Amino acid sequence: MSPPEHPLVREVFPELVDELISLLETEGESELAACAWDLRLTDKCRCGDGFCQSFKTERRPDGQPFGRGHRCLPLSPSTGMLNLDVVNGRIMYVEVLDREPLRDVRVRPPG
């Protein structure tokens, strides 16, 4: 039996994915905007900072640099900061800083 796939970010944080797509389109990054729809949440940031809600969308060896083909893409959201680590046209990491808490739509409120 194969292990379960990581959840799609759009199923966990749909509002964030809509915002990412819109911001990427505004930046002229239409190929990345299309890729944003299929991002998977592979791991959350473990820095422990209260202002950070960043997450990984691709696996990489812990502590290893992204290497050749890496670029950081800062976006311009209306609040906080959103930055993407992109390697060879793939979004590897979504940095989410100083923003309202993301709502995981899979978690149902009690009652």
Phi, psi and chi 1 to 4 in degrees:
 res  aa     phi    psi   chi1   chi2   chi3   chi4
   1 MET       -  131.6 -170.9  162.2  101.5      -
   2 SER   -81.0  150.1   63.5      -      -      -
   3 PRO   -66.4  152.9   20.7  -27.0      -      -
   4 PRO   -65.9  147.4   22.1  -29.6      -      -
   5 GLU   -72.9  153.9  -72.6 -170.5  -27.0      -
   6 HIS   -67.2  147.8  -65.5  -74.9      -      -
   7 PRO   -68.2  148.7   25.1  -32.7      -      -
   8 LEU   -69.2  136.4  -70.7  164.0      -      -
   9 VAL   -59.9  -35.9  177.0      -      -      -
  10 ARG   -64.4  -23.9   70.7  175.2 -176.2 -106.8
  11 GLU   -84.7  -19.8  -67.3  173.8   -8.7      -
  12 VAL   -96.6  -49.4 -179.6      -      -      -
  13 PHE  -128.1   69.7  -55.5  124.9      -      -
  14 PRO   -60.8  -36.5   18.9  -27.9      -      -
  15 GLU   -65.8  -37.3  -67.6  173.3   -0.3      -
  16 LEU   -66.1  -43.1  178.0   64.6      -      -
  17 VAL   -63.9  -41.8  170.0      -      -      -
  18 ASP   -58.3  -42.6  -70.6  -15.4      -      -
  19 GLU   -66.6  -44.4 -177.5  178.3   13.2      -
  20 LEU   -57.8  -46.3  -76.3  174.4      -      -
  21 ILE   -60.6  -46.0  -69.7  169.5      -      -
  22 SER   -62.4  -45.6  175.5      -      -      -
  23 LEU   -65.2  -40.2  -69.1  168.3      -      -
  24 LEU   -64.7  -41.7  -73.4  163.9      -      -
  25 GLU   -60.8  -42.9  -70.7  -72.6  -10.4      -
  26 THR   -60.9  -35.9  -62.0      -      -      -
  27 GLU   -80.4   -1.3  -67.8  -68.7  -36.9      -
  28 GLY    78.5   20.3      -      -      -      -
  29 GLU  -103.1   60.1  -62.4  -80.4   -3.9      -
  30 SER   -64.2  -34.1   56.9      -      -      -
  31 GLU   -66.8  -41.3  -72.3 -178.8   27.2      -
  32 LEU   -68.5  -34.8  -73.6  178.5      -      -
  33 ALA   -60.3  -41.7      -      -      -      -
  34 ALA   -65.8  -38.2      -      -      -      -
  35 CYS   -67.2  -32.2  -66.6      -      -      -
  36 ALA   -59.4  -29.0      -      -      -      -
  37 TRP   -63.8  -30.2 -176.5 -109.7      -      -
  38 ASP  -106.8   15.2  -67.3  -39.4      -      -
  39 LEU   -63.7  144.0  -67.5  176.4      -      -
  40 ARG  -114.1  142.9  -66.8 -154.3  176.1  -96.9
  41 LEU   -86.5   99.4 -179.9   66.1      -      -
  42 THR   -90.8  -26.6   61.1      -      -      -
  43 ASP  -171.7  148.1 -161.4    8.6      -      -
  44 LYS   -92.0  154.3  -67.8 -175.3  178.8 -178.8
  45 CYS   -62.6  142.2  178.6      -      -      -
  46 ARG  -115.2   26.0  -60.6  177.8 -168.4  -82.2
  47 CYS   -69.7  -27.3   71.4      -      -      -
  48 GLY    85.6   -2.2      -      -      -      -
  49 ASP   -74.5  132.3  -69.0  -29.2      -      -
  50 GLY   -64.7  -22.1      -      -      -      -
  51 PHE   -89.5   -2.1   59.3   84.6      -      -
  52 CYS  -106.3  130.6  178.3      -      -      -
  53 GLN  -130.5   30.0  -59.7  177.0   79.9      -
  54 SER   -70.0  160.6  -56.2      -      -      -
  55 PHE  -155.0  156.1   54.5   90.8      -      -
  56 LYS   -89.5  145.8  -63.8  176.4 -175.0  178.8
  57 THR  -117.9   -7.6   59.1      -      -      -
  58 GLU  -141.8  151.1  -62.9  -81.7  -16.6      -
  59 ARG   -82.6  147.4  -69.5 -173.7 -179.4 -106.5
  60 ARG  -152.8  156.0   70.7  177.9  175.1  134.1
  61 PRO   -58.3  133.9  -20.3   29.1      -      -
  62 ASP   -55.9  134.9  -71.8  -27.5      -      -
  63 GLY    76.4   -0.5      -      -      -      -
  64 GLN   -91.1  140.2  -61.7  -62.2  -47.9      -
  65 PRO   -69.2  159.9   23.3  -29.7      -      -
  66 PHE   -67.0  -31.7  -74.2  114.5      -      -
  67 GLY    84.1 -158.5      -      -      -      -
  68 ARG   -61.8  147.1  -63.0 -173.8   68.9  141.2
  69 GLY    84.5    3.7      -      -      -      -
  70 HIS   -86.5  140.8  171.5 -105.0      -      -
  71 ARG  -145.5  147.6   68.0 -178.6  171.8  121.8
  72 CYS   -99.1  130.6 -179.7      -      -      -
  73 LEU  -117.6  100.1  178.1   59.2      -      -
  74 PRO   -76.9  134.4   24.3  -26.7      -      -
  75 LEU  -106.6  170.9  -60.3  174.0      -      -
  76 SER  -121.4   73.1  -61.2      -      -      -
  77 PRO   -73.1  166.0   29.8  -35.1      -      -
  78 SER   -72.3  -24.4   58.9      -      -      -
  79 THR  -137.2  147.0   60.9      -      -      -
  80 GLY    66.3 -157.9      -      -      -      -
  81 MET  -129.1  140.9  -65.8  175.0   59.7      -
  82 LEU  -132.2  120.8  -71.1  174.0      -      -
  83 ASN  -130.3  144.2  -60.1  -53.7      -      -
  84 LEU  -117.0  138.1  -56.1  179.0      -      -
  85 ASP   -96.7  120.8  -78.0  -52.7      -      -
  86 VAL  -120.0  131.4  179.1      -      -      -
  87 VAL  -126.1  119.0  177.9      -      -      -
  88 ASN    48.8   45.4  -62.8  -37.3      -      -
  89 GLY    80.6    8.2      -      -      -      -
  90 ARG  -115.7  132.2  -66.5 -178.9   67.1  120.3
  91 ILE   -77.1  118.4  -61.1  169.7      -      -
  92 MET  -100.7  -30.1  -55.6  -68.7  -73.4      -
  93 TYR  -151.7  138.2 -169.7   79.2      -      -
  94 VAL  -116.6  113.1  179.9      -      -      -
  95 GLU   -91.1  119.7 -173.9  177.1   36.9      -
  96 VAL  -121.9  110.3 -177.5      -      -      -
  97 LEU  -129.3  146.6  -56.4  173.2      -      -
  98 ASP    52.5   49.2  -65.1  -38.0      -      -
  99 ARG  -130.1  163.3  -66.0  172.4   56.2   99.1
 100 GLU   -57.3  150.1  -69.2  -67.5  -41.6      -
 101 PRO   -56.2  134.2  -23.6   32.8      -      -
 102 LEU   -69.1  140.4  -64.0  172.3      -      -
 103 ARG   -99.7  118.4  -66.7  178.4  -60.4  156.2
 104 ASP   -79.1  107.7 -175.3  -22.4      -      -
 105 VAL   -69.6  -12.3  -62.1      -      -      -
 106 ARG   -77.6  -20.3  -60.2  171.0  -52.2  163.6
 107 VAL   -88.5  119.8  177.3      -      -      -
 108 ARG   -90.7  134.5  -60.2 -168.4 -164.6  -72.7
 109 PRO   -66.4  149.0   17.4  -23.2      -      -
 110 PRO   -63.1  150.2   17.1  -22.8      -      -
 111 GLY    93.6      -      -      -      -      -
